[in-house]
Amino acid sequence: MKKTFIAMAAALAGTGAAYAQSNVQLTGLADMYAGSVKMAGQDRKSVVGSGGMTTSWWGLKGTEDLGSGLKVDFNITSFMRMDTGEPGRFPGDTFFSRDANIGLNGSFGRIGLGRDKAPNFLPTILTNPFGDSFTISPLVLHANTPTAAWGGARLTTPADTGWSNMVVYTTPNFSGLTANVYYQFGEQSTSGNKSKKNVGVNALYSSGPLSLTAFYERDQITNPGAGVVMPTKTDWMLGGSYDFSLVKLYATYGQAKVKDLDSKSKTYSLGLDIPVAGTPGTVKAAVARTKYEAATDATRTTATLGYDHFLSKRTDVYTALMYDRVSDATPKTGTSLIAGIRHRF
């Protein structure tokens, strides 16, 4: 009997050790704003919206230590519209369109499978003071939102900020430098389309006050979801930031081409963050300008001035004034004013 109890205790101790090496976290972010919005080419509307500074999301993340320097991780996260309680960023968005991937980590870096961030995402949000705001960040708006005056064309990013059916390899950190290589399987069975796919690469460097980044994509498959074939699009961008303590400066330049449509766009942006002395707040300003070259040339200019104030490490409030101008829109200009609150959990 004594040996039985010892065996049971050893088994329970082993089980406890296994659990101690694993963790699963429920996490997310809730962001809501209210204000008056008018983009170039559109009518003014008063709104209560979701995702003023960051698109609201929730989900599960976890890791397990496999020993010998190996770890497995998973990310299953979904966007949500806090103003209506609907899932996704827009009607028809894939439920877990933010993340649905599993990866193996080691001294070699990380190999991941599933839906994950596209090559353009991190370089874009790290090189502008408004981060990943799809509401008030000039650079993100030019890169990732349709411009009604140009037939809904997305002028910088070819195929969403996340890719499905993907393999991604992340290098180890080499003195502040990491790189990611992306391959999205097209999964097409139709003759002539079997070779269609998305490929890309990005690099991120950070050392002290200096950060630099770059990405390149060639896209033939739409996202999110299973994806369908689209005209081949290419896109690249260079960007960086430097923190002078009194002010942090941002700058980017990039180009995008659609060969079949004989169209090209060039986008540059500038931005700054100024900490307000004696407060946990920053003044933010940014401008992006895109020149669209096709049958008829046109330009879009967007500028935002805002203030972000942290009430705690997880909660901040913000306000922003934005100006948007499209040269061939009717009307050509629009202004927006919003205020909101963001909470991380």
Secondary structure, 3 states (H helix, E strand, C coil): CHHHHHHHHHHHHHHHHHHHCEEEEEEEEEEEEEEEECCCCCCCEEEEEECCCCCCEEEEEEEEEEECCEEEEEEEEEEEECCCCEECCCCCCCCCCCEEEEEEEECCEEEEEEEEECCCHHHHHHCCCCCCCCCCCHHHHHHHCCEHHHCCECCCCCCCCEEEEEEEEECCCECCEEEEEEEEECCCCCCCCCCCEEEEEEEEEEECCEEEEEEEEEEEECCCCCCCEEEEEEEEEEEEEEECCCCEEEEEEEEEEEHHHCEEEEEEEEEEEEECCCCCEEEEEEEEEEEEECCCCEEEEEEEEEEEEECCCCEEEEEEEEEEEECCCCCCEEEEEEEEEEEEC
